[in-house]
Structures are given as structure tokens and as C-alpha cells.
Amino acid sequence: MRTAVTGLLTLLAGTSLAAGDIIEHVEIGEGFYTSTVQIDFSNGNGYLFDVHWQQGGTTGWDLLLAIADESQDVSLDYSVSEWGVFLQGIDAFDDSDWGVGAGWPDVEDYWHYWQKDSVWEPWEFSSIGADVREVSDGSWDGWVFLSAGEPQSVPSPGVVALLGIGGLFRNRRSRQSS
């Protein structure tokens, strides 16, 4: 399924996929609500995860934990203290970045957390931690390593909507065959 989605993204975007592009788009979880998590590595590779969730009070950190819990291809390295959760590293598929900000201010070698309430809005650097931010249906979280810049662009909102419609048909078909 991942290959079909990647191929569809390539076709609809009209470009070939290379380093610096979103190279995976994965569905995670079950639930009525959906939030998207984008992870951009220092080599330019990016990954999108549509995380389905059910209950109110779900945080950006809950989304990231769901991805790591449900995907064999993703793992997290983090610490928890009285100040909250600190993400140190992410391994996803063939990409990996780890850092704690030891090179700062010369090198921003840590994970930057971004957010937006919908695909239509611009990214905002988060002023709160992912473990505090409550997500809403349709919200986006972005994790970017080694750069203070916002998450990379993904195909236009129309393409994202088209992919969502394809997911509805896939889910509907699997429910009818049950």
C-alpha cells in the first residue's frame, strides 16, 4: 500500500521523488479523528503519518507515540523530566537523526516542533511542548531536525484531499467485505 501511495503522490505532484521529498505516507491507528504528523530528517527526507485517534485530550506527543507503537519502521529516543518530554532521536525507515542541542547556537542539532490547525494554515513554531499541545481533528504536527525552518512543503491541499478520498474508498471496501 505504501508503494501505491508514494506512486500516486509522484504522479499527482508531477515530479520524481528524490532526497528532499516526502517519501512515505502511512496510516496509523483507529478512530473518528485524524491528525497528520510530518517528520523531516536532516538529509531532506520526509515522512507523513495520518494518525487516527478517538478521545479528546490527545496531545501531539500521543500522536508521535502512536506512530512508534504501531509502526515497526519507527522508533523514538526521548527523556521525561519535570519539565516535560524531550525528543532526542527518531529512526524512521532508513533515516535516523539524534541530537540534544549540544552544538547550539552554531548548529541546531535537535528536533524542532511545529504545528498548524489545518492543512490550509501556515506552519507555526510551537511555543509549547508536544506533550502539552492538545490536537484537534485535521491538525498537523511537524518535527524538523537540524534546521529552524518550517517543515517542507507537501503536495497541494487538493492532492492531500484526493489521497484522503482514496482512503475512504479503501476503508469502505474493507468494511463491506467483512
ZAKOLVEX-933862 format. One record per residue (C-alpha): x, y negated, z negated; residue number from 0; residue in three letters. Coordinates in Angstrom, 3 decimals. Layout:
N
        X        Y        Z lumgu ronu
        X        Y        Z   NUM  ALA
...
//
This chain:
178
        X        Y        Z lumgu ronu
    0.000    0.000    0.000     0  MET
    2.867   -2.410   -0.830     1  ARG
    4.265   -1.995    2.680     2  THR
    0.890   -2.780    4.265     3  ALA
    0.524   -5.946    2.190     4  VAL
    4.089   -7.018    2.966     5  THR
    3.464   -6.432    6.673     6  GLY
    0.211   -8.407    6.523     7  LEU
    1.982  -11.292    4.783     8  LEU
    4.612  -11.272    7.526     9  THR
    2.033  -11.216   10.308    10  LEU
   -0.128  -13.963    8.821    11  LEU
    2.776  -16.188    7.843    12  ALA
    4.234  -15.822   11.337    13  GLY
    7.764  -15.300   10.053    14  THR
   10.002  -12.379    9.309    15  SER
   10.760  -11.548    5.705    16  LEU
   14.307  -12.205    4.544    17  ALA
   16.081  -13.175    1.350    18  ALA
   14.261  -16.200    0.018    19  GLY
   10.753  -14.909    0.717    20  ASP
    8.036  -13.217   -1.282    21  ILE
    8.839   -9.572   -0.581    22  ILE
    6.327   -7.718   -2.742    23  GLU
    2.689   -8.365   -3.687    24  HIS
    1.415   -5.939   -6.324    25  VAL
   -1.957   -5.461   -8.078    26  GLU
   -1.772   -4.750  -11.839    27  ILE
   -4.409   -3.953  -14.437    28  GLY
   -8.171   -3.852  -14.534    29  GLU
  -10.664   -6.499  -15.462    30  GLY
  -13.045   -9.129  -14.217    31  PHE
  -10.495  -11.980  -14.257    32  TYR
   -7.329  -12.317  -12.170    33  THR
   -4.216  -14.423  -12.624    34  SER
   -1.163  -14.419  -10.369    35  THR
    2.385  -14.185  -11.673    36  VAL
    5.249  -15.170   -9.371    37  GLN
    8.819  -14.148  -10.207    38  ILE
   11.643  -15.809   -8.227    39  ASP
   15.192  -14.482   -8.576    40  PHE
   18.413  -16.450   -8.097    41  SER
   19.066  -14.709   -4.749    42  ASN
   15.819  -16.203   -3.403    43  GLY
   13.753  -13.011   -3.524    44  ASN
   10.309  -13.443   -4.988    45  GLY
    7.510  -11.155   -6.142    46  TYR
    3.782  -11.791   -6.617    47  LEU
    1.663   -9.843   -9.084    48  PHE
   -2.118  -10.189   -9.264    49  ASP
   -2.851   -9.258  -12.860    50  VAL
   -6.440   -8.315  -13.673    51  HIS
   -7.494   -8.867  -17.279    52  TRP
  -10.672   -8.689  -19.322    53  GLN
  -10.626  -10.601  -22.586    54  GLN
  -10.389  -14.268  -23.489    55  GLY
   -7.279  -15.440  -25.279    56  GLY
   -4.981  -13.739  -22.757    57  THR
   -1.641  -15.547  -22.532    58  THR
    0.962  -15.907  -19.817    59  GLY
    3.167  -13.608  -21.877    60  TRP
    0.398  -10.972  -21.946    61  ASP
    0.403  -11.045  -18.137    62  LEU
    4.164  -10.502  -17.961    63  LEU
    3.970   -7.649  -20.491    64  LEU
    1.162   -6.025  -18.471    65  ALA
    3.360   -6.112  -15.376    66  ILE
    6.276   -4.474  -17.216    67  ALA
    3.992   -1.916  -18.904    68  ASP
    2.176   -0.853  -15.733    69  GLU
    4.937   -1.002  -13.138    70  SER
    7.817    1.463  -13.083    71  GLN
    9.730   -1.091  -10.998    72  ASP
    9.733   -3.940  -13.550    73  VAL
   11.378   -4.258  -16.956    74  SER
   11.909   -7.178  -19.324    75  LEU
   14.621   -8.136  -21.793    76  ASP
   13.394  -10.589  -24.431    77  TYR
   13.655  -11.577  -28.051    78  SER
   10.998  -12.684  -30.527    79  VAL
   11.567  -15.134  -33.358    80  SER
    9.605  -17.584  -35.489    81  GLU
    9.819  -19.984  -32.507    82  TRP
    8.125  -17.540  -30.146    83  GLY
    9.226  -15.290  -27.318    84  VAL
   12.413  -15.939  -25.334    85  PHE
   12.703  -14.180  -21.961    86  LEU
   16.306  -13.214  -21.277    87  GLN
   16.090  -10.924  -18.273    88  GLY
   13.857   -9.410  -15.629    89  ILE
   14.574   -6.389  -13.445    90  ASP
   12.112   -6.028  -10.561    91  ALA
   12.545   -3.530   -7.756    92  PHE
   16.128   -4.132   -6.541    93  ASP
   16.576   -7.564   -8.168    94  ASP
   17.839   -8.469  -11.611    95  SER
   18.670  -11.728  -13.413    96  ASP
   19.683  -12.200  -17.031    97  TRP
   20.722  -15.267  -18.983    98  GLY
   20.286  -17.157  -22.206    99  VAL
   21.318  -20.635  -21.130   100  GLY
   24.973  -20.231  -22.158   101  ALA
   26.103  -22.253  -19.124   102  GLY
   23.750  -25.171  -19.752   103  TRP
   23.922  -28.084  -18.895   104  PRO
   26.243  -27.206  -15.993   105  ASP
   24.317  -24.070  -14.988   106  VAL
   20.674  -23.457  -15.838   107  GLU
   21.184  -19.721  -16.354   108  ASP
   17.833  -18.951  -17.948   109  TYR
   14.232  -18.281  -16.897   110  TRP
   12.139  -21.422  -16.269   111  HIS
    8.388  -21.140  -16.881   112  TYR
    5.933  -22.894  -14.548   113  TRP
    2.139  -22.942  -14.464   114  GLN
   -0.862  -24.103  -12.482   115  LYS
   -4.578  -23.575  -12.953   116  ASP
   -5.289  -22.523   -9.352   117  SER
   -3.640  -21.829   -6.027   118  VAL
   -4.720  -25.294   -4.851   119  TRP
   -2.868  -27.250   -7.536   120  GLU
    0.812  -28.201   -7.658   121  PRO
    3.179  -26.365   -9.992   122  TRP
    3.911  -27.970  -13.372   123  GLU
    6.883  -27.125  -15.569   124  PHE
    5.326  -25.698  -18.716   125  SER
    5.656  -27.751  -21.869   126  SER
    4.662  -24.726  -23.978   127  ILE
    5.812  -21.127  -24.120   128  GLY
    4.140  -18.331  -22.187   129  ALA
    3.163  -16.688  -25.482   130  ASP
    1.067  -19.763  -26.360   131  VAL
   -0.444  -20.681  -22.998   132  ARG
   -3.896  -19.166  -22.507   133  GLU
   -4.507  -18.300  -18.876   134  VAL
   -7.765  -18.755  -17.006   135  SER
   -9.317  -16.916  -14.085   136  ASP
   -7.356  -17.883  -10.962   137  GLY
   -4.400  -19.375  -12.844   138  SER
   -0.777  -18.921  -11.737   139  TRP
    2.377  -18.438  -13.807   140  ASP
    5.807  -18.829  -12.237   141  GLY
    9.170  -17.601  -13.516   142  TRP
   12.256  -19.012  -11.768   143  VAL
   15.839  -18.083  -12.636   144  PHE
   18.896  -20.343  -12.284   145  LEU
   17.000  -23.265  -10.804   146  SER
   14.956  -26.017  -12.387   147  ALA
   12.991  -26.225   -9.122   148  GLY
    9.428  -25.040   -8.886   149  GLU
    8.560  -21.548   -7.602   150  PRO
    8.986  -21.052   -3.871   151  GLN
    6.084  -21.547   -1.510   152  SER
    3.897  -18.605   -0.642   153  VAL
    1.683  -18.274    2.423   154  PRO
   -1.069  -20.865    2.633   155  SER
   -4.109  -20.544    0.340   156  PRO
   -6.113  -19.225    3.308   157  GLY
   -3.722  -16.293    3.620   158  VAL
   -3.920  -15.630   -0.114   159  VAL
   -7.742  -15.702    0.108   160  ALA
   -7.659  -13.310    3.066   161  LEU
   -5.485  -10.916    1.071   162  LEU
   -7.983  -11.151   -1.809   163  GLY
  -10.860  -10.293    0.523   164  ILE
   -8.895   -7.277    1.738   165  GLY
   -8.507   -6.197   -1.884   166  GLY
  -12.270   -6.467   -2.425   167  LEU
  -12.951   -4.176    0.518   168  PHE
  -10.324   -1.710   -0.713   169  ARG
  -11.867   -1.707   -4.220   170  ASN
  -15.403   -1.420   -2.832   171  ARG
  -14.428    1.523   -0.629   172  ARG
  -12.779    3.361   -3.543   173  SER
  -15.846    2.802   -5.736   174  ARG
  -18.207    4.110   -3.060   175  GLN
  -16.181    7.274   -2.625   176  SER
  -16.301    8.007   -6.363   177  SER
//
